[in-house]
Amino acid sequence: MVAVAENLTLAEFQSKYEKGDSLYEYWRGRAMRKGMPTWLHGLLQGIVITLLNEAGYVAGSEVELRIVADARPKPDVIATKGDVEDPYPTKAVDAVVEILSPDDSMTFVIEKCRAYHEWGFSNIYVVDPASRLVFCWTGNALEISDSLTTVPSAKIWERLDLLLKRPRT
């Protein structure tokens, strides 16, 4: 993930980076380039959304959060059991999920987890395709989790293997 070194106002960010390009997020005065999604990333986004919907949530991908004035992140997946705030959430929803891409900066992922926690998200997850692990933010750190909300983590990898037609190991 690459940050553009400028210190931008939201209006400057919008005029420079939001002309139909969702590859950037506004983050505390910086234009942050989102990690380039791979096939695996895209498949996992769909799987997580499907599993969360099956668990009773309403889930969506790449929805811009408008909770604070100095950041406009676009998490990989958000989910709620409450009302969908349209067009953009202005307060925390039930769950936020970041799926790691090969070029993601772990420092920035942790910074985002801290911010999500500060903004009131109670379920903050990071899915790592490389290690096939799901991590949950505890308020201080990422810990390996055996579930993503009420969804067993193993279900994510089972669905992925079905899509990829790979035998489970």
Summary of the structure (lengths in Angstrom):
residues: 169
radius of gyration: 15.7
end to end distance: 31.2
largest distance: 49.4
contacts: 478
relative contact order: 0.15
helix: 29%
strand: 27%
